[in-house]
Structure formats: structure tokens, C-alpha cells
Amino acid sequence: EFEDVPEVMNEKCRQLAALIRTSRKTVAYTGAGISAAVIGQAARSGQNTVGWKGDTRTVKPTFTHVALGFLGKEGLIHDWIQQNHDGLPQKAGFPQEKINEIHGSWYDPSNPVVKYSGTLHERAFPWMQEAAETADLVLVLGTSLGG
């Protein structure tokens, strides 16, 4: 892993904040990388031999979830496309109506979790496509998924 020195990190944060403030539509794409520290990962592969960690219903959002939740409540992130189905964005306060849980949700009976060989729910792809076409700033965190 690479870690910036504090001065470089601070400058990058200032630049990102300026981009977010001037964006007309910011979309966040996230995956297991922002949840794995508290939830674990569904796929048991490589170094992950455990899978899910404990009771996934009791975990608290990570700092990343909290930061994105704050930005969503402030109207600075307009859509959150997420591969996870852990409910952590909602626990962090991100508005439910702005979250496209493309692989389903443990907590939304109208959006069942999709198996690896399954297909996305019918509203996931058009929403993702619209978000990609209209975003002027995209944040990709903890995933290789991007618009």
C-alpha cells in the first residue's frame, strides 16, 4: 500500500473538496473495499478464508460510509451506486432513494440479493446508465466498478 505524506494528502483533500463543491452531479461507486473491514467479504478466495464476520446486522458504518452519508445529506453526492448489500450507507444516514444497491439488499424485501450468477434487478441498469451519462464527477471507492 501507498500512503501520502500529510502535506500531500491535505492538498489532495482540498482539490477533491473543490471538485465536489463545483460539481452539478456527483456519483459515488463503491464495493467491498469500503465495508470489508467491518463486514468481511462474501467471496472466500485468496487470503479471505473467513467470509462474513459475525453478525452483520450489528456492525457500524466505516469512516468512508459516514463521510459519504454526510455528503449525501448535504446534497453533494447525488447517486450512490453500490455493490454491497450491507445497509451501511443507510446506517450512515445516506438517503435511501439515492442508493442503487445493484446486487440487492439484506434489508429491502423489494430488492433481493443477487447471486453471483444472477442478474441485476430491473431498475439497476437504467439508473446506473443515467448516472454515468449525467455525472460530471465520479468517485470510485473500494471497487473496480466505474461509470
N, CA and C of each residue as an Amber inpcrd file, in Angstrom:
protein
   441
   0.8240000  -1.1870000   0.0000000   0.0000000   0.0000000   0.0000000
   0.8630000   1.2430000   0.0000000   0.2790000   2.3250000  -0.4750000
   0.9640000   3.6050000  -0.5350000   0.2120000   4.5900000   0.3380000
   0.9450000   5.3770000   1.0960000   0.3330000   6.3980000   1.9350000
   1.0230000   7.7280000   1.6770000   0.2270000   8.7380000   1.3590000
   0.7760000  10.0700000   1.1230000   1.2970000  10.6790000   2.4190000
   2.2830000  11.5420000   2.2870000   2.7110000  12.3270000   3.4490000
   1.5820000  13.3130000   3.7500000   1.4520000  13.7850000   4.9890000
   0.3120000  14.6350000   5.3650000   0.1040000  15.8540000   4.4740000
   1.1710000  16.5180000   4.0610000   1.0180000  17.7180000   3.2370000
   0.3730000  17.3890000   1.8890000   0.7870000  16.2740000   1.3010000
   0.2390000  15.8600000   0.0080000  -1.2200000  15.4410000   0.1830000
  -1.5060000  14.6800000   1.2400000  -2.8810000  14.2510000   1.4970000
  -3.7960000  15.4570000   1.7020000  -3.3460000  16.4410000   2.4540000
  -4.1550000  17.6440000   2.6870000  -4.4480000  18.3730000   1.3810000
  -3.4710000  18.4860000   0.5100000  -3.6820000  19.1580000  -0.7680000
  -4.6590000  18.3690000  -1.6410000  -4.5250000  17.0620000  -1.6610000
  -5.4620000  16.2340000  -2.4280000  -6.8840000  16.3890000  -1.8820000
  -7.0310000  16.4590000  -0.5830000  -8.3560000  16.6550000   0.0190000
  -8.9340000  18.0090000  -0.3560000  -8.1090000  19.0430000  -0.3620000
  -8.5710000  20.3780000  -0.7790000  -9.0400000  20.3520000  -2.2360000
  -8.2780000  19.6830000  -3.0880000  -8.6500000  19.6060000  -4.5010000
  -9.9540000  18.8220000  -4.6800000 -10.1000000  17.7170000  -3.9650000
 -11.3280000  16.9290000  -4.0550000 -12.5220000  17.7390000  -3.5460000
 -12.3530000  18.4390000  -2.4460000 -13.4440000  19.2680000  -1.9100000
 -13.8710000  20.3240000  -2.9260000 -12.9140000  20.9270000  -3.6020000
 -13.2400000  21.9320000  -4.6180000 -14.0210000  21.3000000  -5.7730000
 -13.6230000  20.1150000  -6.1950000 -14.3390000  19.4180000  -7.2640000
 -15.7730000  19.0950000  -6.8390000 -15.9460000  18.6110000  -5.6120000
 -17.2780000  18.2610000  -5.1150000 -18.1560000  19.5060000  -5.0260000
 -17.6010000  20.6110000  -4.5400000 -18.3860000  21.8510000  -4.4170000
 -18.8450000  22.3750000  -5.7740000 -18.0350000  22.2120000  -6.8070000
 -18.3940000  22.7620000  -8.1210000 -19.1680000  21.7760000  -8.9950000
 -19.2490000  20.5240000  -8.5780000 -19.9560000  19.5100000  -9.3670000
 -21.4640000  19.7570000  -9.3440000 -22.0820000  19.5720000 -10.5040000
 -23.5420000  19.6360000 -10.5810000 -24.1630000  18.2840000 -10.2640000
 -23.4180000  17.1890000 -10.5440000 -23.9040000  15.8490000 -10.2100000
 -22.7160000  14.9470000  -9.9210000 -22.5880000  14.5990000  -8.6600000
 -21.5350000  13.6900000  -8.2130000 -22.1460000  12.3270000  -7.9410000
 -21.5160000  11.2900000  -8.4740000 -21.9680000   9.9140000  -8.2790000
 -20.8390000   9.1340000  -7.6190000 -21.1770000   8.3730000  -6.5750000
 -20.2110000   7.5060000  -5.9060000 -20.4720000   6.0600000  -6.3150000
 -19.4110000   5.3510000  -6.6530000 -19.4670000   3.9210000  -6.9160000
 -18.6400000   3.2470000  -5.8310000 -19.2320000   2.3010000  -5.0980000
 -18.4940000   1.6330000  -4.0260000 -18.6860000   0.1290000  -4.0740000
 -17.7510000  -0.5590000  -3.4360000 -17.8030000  -2.0070000  -3.3450000
 -17.2680000  -2.4860000  -2.0150000 -16.8520000  -3.7300000  -1.9900000
 -16.4380000  -4.3840000  -0.7470000 -15.2950000  -3.6730000  -0.0370000
 -14.4870000  -2.9420000  -0.7780000 -13.3380000  -2.2790000  -0.1720000
 -13.6810000  -1.2790000   0.9110000 -14.9150000  -0.7530000   0.9220000
 -15.2590000   0.1990000   1.9830000 -15.9880000  -0.4770000   3.1450000
 -16.3600000  -1.7430000   2.9820000 -17.0970000  -2.4520000   4.0280000
 -16.3460000  -3.6370000   4.6260000 -15.3670000  -4.1560000   3.9190000
 -14.7350000  -5.4200000   4.3150000 -14.1370000  -5.3890000   5.7170000
 -13.6740000  -4.2390000   6.1670000 -13.0580000  -4.1600000   7.4950000
 -14.0480000  -4.4940000   8.6030000 -15.3360000  -4.2020000   8.3940000
 -16.3250000  -4.4570000   9.4380000 -17.2680000  -5.6090000   9.1070000
 -17.4640000  -5.8920000   7.8300000 -18.4190000  -6.9240000   7.3980000
 -17.7230000  -8.2190000   7.0020000 -16.5500000  -8.1230000   6.3990000
 -15.9160000  -9.2730000   5.7730000 -16.2470000  -9.2410000   4.2910000
 -16.0190000 -10.3220000   3.6190000 -16.3240000 -10.3970000   2.1910000
 -17.0850000 -11.6750000   1.9070000 -17.9850000 -11.5910000   0.9370000
 -18.8020000 -12.7590000   0.5890000 -17.9460000 -13.8600000  -0.0190000
 -17.0540000 -13.4860000  -0.9170000 -16.2480000 -14.4820000  -1.6260000
 -15.0840000 -14.9290000  -0.7590000 -14.9850000 -16.2100000  -0.5540000
 -13.8390000 -16.7560000   0.1670000 -12.7960000 -17.1380000  -0.8570000
 -11.8150000 -16.2780000  -1.0070000 -10.7800000 -16.5300000  -2.0050000
  -9.5030000 -15.8550000  -1.5610000  -8.4060000 -16.2970000  -2.0950000
  -7.1260000 -15.7070000  -1.7290000  -6.9080000 -15.7730000  -0.2320000
  -6.6470000 -14.6260000   0.3890000  -6.3920000 -14.5890000   1.8240000
  -7.6740000 -14.6000000   2.6500000  -8.8180000 -14.3840000   2.0200000
 -10.0800000 -14.3710000   2.7480000 -10.6130000 -15.7890000   2.8870000
 -10.3780000 -16.3960000   4.0380000 -10.8640000 -17.7480000   4.2800000
 -12.0220000 -17.7620000   5.2630000 -12.4540000 -16.5890000   5.7290000
 -13.4970000 -16.4940000   6.7410000 -14.8660000 -16.1830000   6.1420000
 -14.9240000 -15.3100000   5.1390000 -16.2120000 -14.8600000   4.6190000
 -16.7580000 -13.7550000   5.5070000 -18.0650000 -13.8120000   5.8080000
 -18.6780000 -12.7670000   6.6350000 -18.1540000 -12.8330000   8.0570000
 -18.0450000 -11.6670000   8.6850000 -17.5840000 -11.5610000  10.0620000
 -18.7830000 -11.4260000  10.9920000 -19.0200000 -12.3870000  11.8540000
 -20.0250000 -12.2570000  12.9020000 -21.4100000 -11.8560000  12.4200000
 -22.1270000 -11.1230000  13.2890000 -23.4890000 -10.6750000  13.0000000
 -23.4320000  -9.3870000  12.1920000 -23.6950000  -9.4840000  10.9180000
 -23.5690000  -8.3320000  10.0260000 -24.5990000  -7.2490000  10.3090000
 -25.6530000  -7.5720000  11.0670000 -26.6850000  -6.5750000  11.3700000
 -26.2580000  -5.5870000  12.4490000 -25.2410000  -5.9270000  13.2150000
 -24.8600000  -5.0760000  14.3450000 -23.6500000  -4.1860000  14.0700000
 -23.0390000  -4.3230000  12.9130000 -21.8330000  -3.5340000  12.6310000
 -22.1750000  -2.0770000  12.3710000 -21.2160000  -1.2350000  12.6520000
 -21.3650000   0.1990000  12.4360000 -20.6910000   0.5920000  11.1210000
 -21.1780000   1.6590000  10.4810000 -20.5640000   2.1220000   9.2290000
 -19.1020000   2.5130000   9.4390000 -18.3200000   2.3720000   8.3990000
 -16.9210000   2.8020000   8.4360000 -16.8540000   4.3230000   8.2810000
 -15.6600000   4.8800000   8.4560000 -15.4770000   6.3200000   8.2550000
 -15.9050000   6.7160000   6.8370000 -15.6070000   5.8660000   5.8710000
 -15.9800000   6.1610000   4.4800000 -17.4850000   6.2670000   4.3330000
 -18.2350000   5.3290000   4.9230000 -19.6980000   5.3960000   4.8790000
 -20.2080000   6.6900000   5.5140000 -19.6370000   7.0280000   6.6640000
 -20.0740000   8.2340000   7.3830000 -19.7960000   9.4860000   6.5500000
 -18.6130000   9.5430000   5.9430000 -18.2680000  10.7070000   5.1170000
 -19.2060000  10.8150000   3.9160000 -19.4630000   9.6980000   3.2280000
 -20.3750000   9.7210000   2.0830000 -21.8060000  10.0270000   2.5350000
 -22.1870000   9.5070000   3.6930000 -23.5090000   9.8030000   4.2440000
 -23.6850000  11.2900000   4.4850000 -22.6750000  11.9240000   5.0650000
 -22.7170000  13.3660000   5.3040000 -22.8370000  14.1240000   3.9820000
 -22.0090000  13.7500000   3.0070000 -22.0540000  14.4310000   1.7070000
 -23.4150000  14.2460000   1.0170000 -24.0170000  13.0850000   1.1870000
 -25.3440000  12.8480000   0.6230000 -26.4100000  13.6950000   1.2990000
 -26.3600000  13.7720000   2.6250000 -27.3420000  14.5880000   3.3520000
 -27.2030000  16.0660000   3.0080000 -25.9910000  16.4900000   2.6770000
 -25.7390000  17.8810000   2.3120000 -26.0440000  18.1670000   0.8370000
 -26.4690000  17.1310000   0.1050000 -26.8040000  17.3110000  -1.3000000
 -25.5990000  17.3940000  -2.2180000 -24.4520000  16.8920000  -1.7600000
 -23.2270000  16.9740000  -2.5620000 -22.9280000  15.6900000  -3.3310000
 -23.5250000  14.5830000  -2.9140000 -23.4660000  13.3400000  -3.6970000
 -24.9020000  13.0370000  -4.0840000 -25.1210000  12.8490000  -5.3640000
 -26.4730000  12.7650000  -5.8960000 -26.9550000  11.3420000  -6.1290000
 -26.0490000  10.4220000  -6.3820000 -26.3700000   8.9960000  -6.5110000
 -25.2260000   8.2010000  -5.9080000 -25.5840000   7.0710000  -5.2690000
 -24.5850000   6.1560000  -4.7410000 -24.8990000   4.7990000  -5.3490000
 -24.0120000   4.3340000  -6.2380000 -24.1430000   3.0210000  -6.8660000
 -23.2630000   2.0810000  -6.0630000 -23.8870000   1.1250000  -5.3890000
 -23.0690000   0.2670000  -4.5320000 -23.3070000  -1.1980000  -4.7990000
 -22.2100000  -1.9490000  -4.7390000 -22.2590000  -3.3860000  -4.9550000
 -22.5900000  -4.1380000  -3.6730000 -22.4200000  -3.5060000  -2.5400000
 -22.6690000  -4.1720000  -1.2580000 -24.1660000  -4.1940000  -0.9630000
 -24.5580000  -5.1000000  -0.1020000 -25.9570000  -5.1500000   0.3220000
 -26.0460000  -5.1290000   1.8380000 -25.1010000  -4.4240000   2.4730000
 -24.9360000  -4.4710000   3.9230000 -25.7150000  -3.4160000   4.7070000
 -26.3430000  -2.4730000   4.0380000 -27.1150000  -1.4440000   4.7340000
 -26.2940000  -0.3710000   5.4200000 -24.9800000  -0.3940000   5.2520000
 -24.1340000   0.5840000   5.9460000 -24.3100000   2.0190000   5.4360000
 -24.5800000   2.2460000   4.1450000 -24.8500000   3.6300000   3.7350000
 -26.0700000   4.2180000   4.4460000 -27.1210000   3.3960000   4.5860000
 -28.3190000   3.8610000   5.2590000 -28.0350000   4.1250000   6.7390000
 -27.2780000   3.2350000   7.3750000 -26.9100000   3.4550000   8.7790000
 -26.1050000   4.7350000   8.9360000 -25.3610000   5.1110000   7.8890000
 -24.5570000   6.3400000   7.9280000 -25.3910000   7.5680000   7.5700000
 -26.6650000   7.3730000   7.2570000 -27.5510000   8.4960000   7.0030000
 -27.7300000   8.8950000   5.5510000 -27.1670000   8.1210000   4.6190000
 -27.3420000   8.4610000   3.2080000 -28.7950000   8.2030000   2.8180000
 -29.4260000   9.1160000   2.0800000 -30.8370000   8.9490000   1.7160000
 -31.0780000   7.6890000   0.8750000 -31.9890000   6.8400000   1.3260000
 -32.2870000   5.5710000   0.6600000 -32.6320000   5.7580000  -0.8110000
 -33.3860000   6.7990000  -1.1220000 -33.8510000   6.9790000  -2.5030000
 -32.7240000   7.3280000  -3.4710000 -31.5320000   7.5970000  -2.9470000
 -30.3900000   7.9240000  -3.8080000 -29.3740000   6.7850000  -3.8900000
 -29.7150000   5.6190000  -3.2960000 -28.8000000   4.4710000  -3.2910000
 -29.3050000   3.4120000  -4.2620000 -28.4740000   3.0660000  -5.2340000
 -28.7670000   1.9910000  -6.1720000 -27.9600000   0.7770000  -5.7160000
 -28.6100000  -0.1090000  -4.9920000 -27.9470000  -1.3140000  -4.4830000
 -28.0480000  -2.3900000  -5.5650000 -27.0730000  -2.3730000  -6.4580000
 -27.1780000  -3.1610000  -7.6890000 -27.1620000  -4.6680000  -7.4680000
 -26.6000000  -5.1220000  -6.3620000 -26.5800000  -6.5610000  -6.0810000
 -27.6440000  -6.9570000  -5.0720000 -28.5730000  -6.0360000  -4.7990000
 -29.6470000  -6.3270000  -3.8610000 -29.3370000  -5.8010000  -2.4740000
 -30.2480000  -6.0930000  -1.5530000 -30.1250000  -5.5740000  -0.1940000
 -30.5970000  -6.6070000   0.8180000 -29.8650000  -6.7150000   1.9210000
 -30.3060000  -7.5750000   3.0180000 -31.5410000  -6.9870000   3.7030000
 -31.7700000  -5.6950000   3.5430000 -32.7970000  -5.0050000   4.3360000
 -33.9680000  -4.4850000   3.5240000 -34.0010000  -4.7230000   2.2310000
 -35.0860000  -4.2470000   1.3830000 -35.7210000  -5.4340000   0.6690000
 -36.8870000  -5.8840000   1.1390000 -37.5170000  -7.0620000   0.5350000
 -37.8420000  -6.8900000  -0.9530000 -37.9720000  -5.6440000  -1.4150000
 -38.2610000  -5.4260000  -2.8380000 -37.0080000  -5.5190000  -3.6960000
 -35.8530000  -5.6870000  -3.0700000 -34.5830000  -5.7460000  -3.7980000
 -33.7560000  -6.9220000  -3.2690000 -34.1600000  -8.1520000  -3.5820000
 -33.4440000  -9.3180000  -3.0400000 -32.0000000  -9.3890000  -3.5210000
 -31.1580000  -9.9830000  -2.6990000 -29.7430000 -10.1260000  -3.0230000
 -29.5910000 -11.0180000  -4.2500000 -28.7310000 -10.5750000  -5.1750000
 -28.4850000 -11.2750000  -6.4270000 -27.2920000 -12.2080000  -6.2500000
 -27.4570000 -13.4620000  -6.6440000 -26.3440000 -14.4150000  -6.5920000
 -25.3340000 -14.0570000  -7.6790000 -24.1000000 -14.5650000  -7.5310000
 -23.0530000 -14.2520000  -8.4950000 -23.4680000 -14.5580000  -9.9290000
 -24.2550000 -15.5980000 -10.1250000 -24.6670000 -15.9660000 -11.4830000
 -25.9930000 -15.3200000 -11.8640000 -26.5370000 -14.4710000 -11.0030000
 -27.8410000 -13.8650000 -11.2470000 -27.7620000 -12.6090000 -12.0910000
 -28.9110000 -11.9550000 -12.2310000 -28.9780000 -10.7160000 -12.9930000
 -29.4050000  -9.5770000 -12.0660000 -29.0980000  -8.3650000 -12.4710000
 -29.4550000  -7.1890000 -11.6800000 -30.9600000  -6.9830000 -11.6980000
 -31.4840000  -6.3340000 -10.6520000 -32.9130000  -6.0190000 -10.6670000
 -33.1880000  -5.0270000 -11.7950000 -34.4310000  -4.9750000 -12.2380000
 -34.7680000  -4.2620000 -13.4760000 -34.4790000  -2.7660000 -13.4490000
 -34.4590000  -2.1380000 -12.2820000 -34.1970000  -0.6970000 -12.2640000
 -32.7110000  -0.3590000 -12.0760000 -31.8750000  -1.3600000 -11.8000000
 -30.4550000  -1.0940000 -11.5250000 -29.7150000  -0.5630000 -12.7530000
 -29.8240000  -1.2550000 -13.8810000 -29.0290000  -0.8500000 -15.0350000
 -29.4380000   0.5140000 -15.5890000 -30.7420000   0.7800000 -15.8190000
 -31.0930000   2.1160000 -16.3290000 -30.6310000   3.2380000 -15.3880000
 -30.7250000   3.0040000 -14.0810000 -30.2860000   4.0020000 -13.1000000
 -28.7800000   4.2140000 -13.2130000 -28.0260000   3.1110000 -13.3140000
 -26.5690000   3.2230000 -13.4640000 -26.2180000   3.9510000 -14.7470000
 -26.9150000   3.6340000 -15.8200000 -26.6390000   4.2650000 -17.1100000
 -26.9240000   5.7650000 -17.0510000 -28.0540000   6.1490000 -16.4800000
 -28.4080000   7.5630000 -16.3570000 -27.3900000   8.2970000 -15.4930000
 -26.9730000   7.6680000 -14.4000000 -25.9860000   8.2900000 -13.5120000
 -24.6650000   8.5110000 -14.2440000 -24.2270000   7.5200000 -15.0130000
 -22.9690000   7.6300000 -15.7470000 -23.0320000   8.7120000 -16.8170000
 -24.1770000   8.8180000 -17.4830000 -24.3140000   9.7870000 -18.5710000
 -24.4510000  11.2270000 -18.0870000 -24.9430000  11.4240000 -16.8700000
 -25.2100000  12.7770000 -16.3960000 -24.2340000  13.2790000 -15.3370000
 -23.3880000  12.4030000 -14.8140000 -22.4310000  12.8210000 -13.7770000
 -21.3240000  13.6810000 -14.3770000 -20.9260000  14.7020000 -13.6390000
 -19.7360000  15.4430000 -14.0420000 -18.5770000  15.1830000 -13.0770000
 -18.8460000  14.4030000 -12.0270000 -17.7930000  13.9550000 -11.1130000
 -18.1790000  12.5630000 -10.6050000 -17.2510000  11.6180000 -10.7060000
 -17.4720000  10.2600000 -10.2580000 -16.4070000   9.9020000  -9.2360000
 -16.8390000   9.3810000  -8.0840000 -15.9270000   8.8970000  -7.0500000
 -16.0140000   7.3820000  -7.0430000 -14.8980000   6.6980000  -7.2200000
 -14.8520000   5.2430000  -7.2320000 -14.0270000   4.8260000  -6.0300000
 -14.6840000   4.1580000  -5.0720000 -14.0540000   3.8210000  -3.7930000
 -14.2570000   2.3470000  -3.4720000 -13.1830000   1.6200000  -3.3130000
 -13.2700000   0.2360000  -2.8800000 -13.8820000  -0.7080000  -3.9000000
 -13.8000000  -0.3690000  -5.1700000 -14.3610000  -1.2150000  -6.2070000
 -13.6630000  -0.9250000  -7.5370000 -13.7740000  -1.8600000  -8.4510000
 -13.2920000  -1.6010000  -9.8080000 -14.4590000  -1.1560000 -10.6940000
 -15.6810000  -1.1140000 -10.1370000 -16.8560000  -0.6450000 -10.8600000
 -16.7580000   0.8510000 -11.0850000 -17.0090000   1.3060000 -12.2680000
 -16.9690000   2.7410000 -12.5410000 -17.8940000   3.0870000 -13.6800000
 -18.3150000   4.3500000 -13.7240000 -19.2860000   4.7720000 -14.7290000
 -18.6580000   5.2060000 -16.0100000
